[in-house]
Amino acid sequence: TDVITEVVSAFELKVVGPNPFNPTTKLNVVGEEAGFVSVKIYNLAGQVVATLADGWMDVNSNGHTFNWDAGLLSSGVYLVRAESAGKVSTQKLMLLK
């Protein structure tokens, strides 16, 4: 008999700082394989308001931590989207001033 093994790599975006936050928070991206990673923050109109990562990342069992300072933005809800190798993870953030 043939045994087919499928390996599913985990890709996850976690909010590790405060949420709601004012004006900074921390995000962590964890992936099981090296590759191109994009981490962007969007407002509810779909506009990119910040790019935290846009390039190659090596594997790190603890993930990669990013600090986001939204001090120049207005209070409201923002969406953070992390993408790597066709996998996408999103989180909702709330900035309260």
KOLPABA-24966 format. One record per residue: z, x, y of N, C-alpha, C in turn. Coordinates in pm, whole numbers, plus 50000, padded with zeros to 5 digits. Last residue first. Example, Ala and Ser with C-alpha at 12.3 -4.5 7.8 and 13.67 -1.06 7.14 Angstrom:
// residues 2
507085128549775507145136749894507875129050003 507805131949431507805123049550507805132049670 
//
This chain:
// residues 97
521164923855666521624931855780522654924155859 520124925955340520954918155433521444927355544 517584924655114518104932655225518844923355319 517294921554776517574914054898518234923354999 514764924554523515824930654605516044922054729 513674920454193513804914354325514974920954396 511434939853993512784935354027512754929554167 509204946953720509484942853858510944938553871 506994967153539508354961753547508624958453694 504254972553323504744968953456506154963253445 501974994353165503224986653158503724984353299 499825011153192499564997053166500784988353153 501115035553256500375033953131500155019353093 503285020453482502945032853411502255029353281 504885007553769503785006653673503515020253613 507134987053942506905000053880505844998253772 507914970554232507034970254114506794984454068 510124950454407509784964154369509034963354237 510144927854671509884929854530509514944354506 512564913654893511484923154866511334924454715 513844891255129513634894254988512414903554976 515644901955427514804893155347514704897955204 515714917655748516404911455635515444902655557 513154941955829513994930355858514654925155731 513274978255830512714965255792513684953955824 514455002355867513524997955971512904984255941 516055006655639516685005055769515764999955878 515685010055373514944999255437515484996355577 515435035155160516065032355289515195022255361 515915040754827515075033554922515895030255046 515815066554595516585060254702515615053254796 515335068154247514735067954380515685061054476 515525085953944516205077654043515545079354179 514225084253624514055090353756514645080753860 515975088053308515075081653403514985089553533 517315101153116518125093853214517275086253313 515285113852978516065103652907516955095453000 512185118453101513575121453133514425110453070 508915130953110509905122953039511295127853079 507375134953435507725139453301508745130053239 504915118753626506345120753598506515125153454 502445118653881502835122253745504345123953733 502545092354130502065104654070502635106753931 504145078454335502725076154310502145089054253 507035062554461506435072254369504985068354348 507565045954674508605055354632508075065854536 506265031454946505835037354820506855048054783 506665000755125507145014255091506545018454957 505324977655165506154982355276506714996255250 502434960755093503224972355054503994977155177 502404925155101502074937855167502994948855116 503084900155013502274908454926501864921754985 504834885555150503444883155185502504891655100 507274895655077506844883255012505434879155049 506674931255043507334919855106506774907255039 507164956554792506314946554858507184936354930 507204990054692508004978754741507074969554820 506275008554398506015003554533506884991454564 505585034054195506725025454231506525021454376 503725046453931503645041054066504845031754087 503015074053728503945063253760503765059253907 501405089453463501295085453602502205073353625 503645105053222502415098853269502465095653416 505585107552923505155112853051503865105853091 507565081552777506445090752772506085095252912 509555063352812509665072152696508495081852683 511135057553128509985056553040510125066552927 512795042653393512965049253263511715046753179 513765044353720512635041353634512785049553506 516045030453943515855040053835514705035253747 517085028954283516315023354173516105034354069 519465021354535518885030854439518205023354326 519435013754889519755010754750519085021054661 520415007855232519845016055125520285011054988 521624994955442520174993855436519565001855322 522324970055222522154972255366522504986655399 521654946454953521974959555008521754959955158 522574924354677521964927354807522464940754863 522754954254532521744943954555522454930554562 523374989654519523784975954551522564966754568 521645006854252522415006354376522794992054405 520065003154040521355009454013522225010154138 517764983653896518414985254026519804990853998 515214996553684516574991453701517024993453845 512434992953488512874995253625514244988753640 511095006953192512004997653259512345002453399 509595009252894509375012353035510175002153113 509415021252566510135013452666509775018452806 506805019152334507565027352429508175018352535 506615012452004506605006052135507435014452229 504675020551739505745025651824505595019251961 504035007351431503695006351572504895010851653 502785015551123503955016551211503475016251354 501735003150825501335004950965502605004751049 501155014050510502215009950602501745013150742 499375003850227499345010650356500455005050444 500005008449881500005000050000500005008850124 
//
